[in-house]
Amino acid sequence: MTQTVNISRLAKVVRSKNAKAFKLTFDIIFNDREAYEKARASGILTKELIAKLYNVPLGNITTCLWFSQGNAFKATILRPRVSGSAGDPDVYGCQQHLPLLSIEIP
């Protein structure tokens, strides 16, 4: 059985925020280069994982990339509801990162 480590142990920042009114963006900023490389090499952080965690079609993921200069991973999705519209539970998008905290890296 492969041991895993939760993303929260490898990253100093796991956050979400609006990317204007129609998108949510997610940032994972790793503690250091070693943690970044471990996560990247695992192949776990993909469009498919983001789609599954946020229950959105792959076509709703507009960005999914590694940012080596910042030891970071970024993903952006289309918001299920426009920011501030009726039924929007999080106008600023800052409370949507929780599913990312379930990620386990081998």
N, C-alpha and C positions, 0 to 999 in steps of 0.2 A: 504494500500500500504506500503510495506516494504521500509524503508529508506536504502540507500546504501552509501558507501564511496568508492571513487576511490582509487585504489591501490597506487597511487602516494602520497596519504595522510597518508598511513600506512607504507610505505617503504622509507628508506633513500637511498637505492640503487636499481635500476632496470636497468640491463645491459645485454648485449649479447657480446659474443666473440667466437673466434674459439676454438674448442677443437680438435686441429690438423687440417689437411687439409680437412677432410671429415665430420666433425660435427660442429654444432653450439650449444653453451651452453648458457642458460639463468639463471640469478641469480636474485632473489628478496630477499633483506636483509631488514627485518622489523625494524622499529624504536626502538621497545622494545618488551619484552615478551608478553605484553598485545595485541599489534597489531599482533604479530605472532600467538598467540592463537586464536584471532578473525578470522584471515584469514584461519587458519587450520580448525577450527570448522565449517566454512561456507561450506566446501566441494566444493568450486568453482574451486580451482586450481587442475585440474586433467589432465590425459593424453588426455582425450577427448577434453577438452578446448584448450590445446596446439595444438592438431591436427587441430581443427577448426580455431584457430587464424592464424596458419601458413600454412593452406591448405595442410596438409601432411597426409598420411595414419597413423593409429595408430602404425603400424609396423615400421615406421620411427622414432618413439620416443624411444630412447635408455635408457633414464633416466628420472624419474619423482619422486622426493622424497622431503621429509621434513627433514631439518637438525636442530634439536632442539638446539644443542650446539651453533649454530651461529644465531638463530632466522631467518632462511632462508629457501627458497624453491628453488629447482634447477630442471631444465628440460634440456635435451639434445636431439637434433634431428639430423638426417642425413642431411647434406647440400644439397640443390637442385642442386648445382654445386660445384665442387671441388674448394677450395680456390685458386684464381689466374688463374683459367682456363678461356677460352674464354667465355665472357658473364657474368662472375661473377661480380655483382654490388658492392660487399663489401668484399675486399680481407681479411680484418681483422675480419670481422663479428661483428664489434662494432656498427653497425647502424641498427641492426635487432630487437632491443628491443621494438620498437614503438608499435606493436600490444598488448604487455603486458600492456601498459598504458591505454587501454580501459577496463580493468577488474574492475568491480564494486563488492565490497564485502558487503553483507547484514549485 
